[in-house]
Amino acid sequence: MIIRTVTMEDLNDIVELESDAFKMTKKQTERDMIGRIENYPDTFLVAQEDGKVIGHIFGPAFNKRYIEDELYFKNHPNQKKDHYQMVLSLAVLPEYRKQGVATKLIEALAQEAIKQNRQAISLTCLPKLIKFYEKRGFHNEGETNDDIPDPTGVTSVNMVRTL
């Protein structure tokens, strides 16, 4: 397995993975992914095995500690002055889960964030994923204020890993 920065050639694989993982339409996902690849390719990483994208992690740098809804709807190019590396998505194909792919993607993004002088990595997650992220160095900083509601009505939490 290799981890590398995304290219536009990865678009179809990424759209499939993201739309399946987050139950989104492929058309909307494709528009979102094109903008993200164009705006922050250095912090959009893919895991690849035998020429196939098996996972990805992405997000822009941001000047606030926590993710805000606008980051999901408006692509925010990375700025040198931004202190925080956001994670908008971490997804792995079902057949590759529980094999360390997600952990390797997180660590690769952490290394890139360190190179870019970011202070921390920030993400939101559902309560069922708190232990997963805590094992990877993130700390639960409480429920989100500005939340995209989960279809089941569960409120997400802010998770932050200091670099």
Secondary structure by P-SEA (a helix, b strand, c coil): cbbbbbcccaaaaaaaaaaaaacccaaaaaaaaaaaaacccccbbbbbcccccccbbbbbbbcccccccccccccccccccccbbbbccccccccccccaaaaaaaaaaaaaaaaaccccccccccccaaaaaaaaccccccccccccccccbbbbbbbbbcc
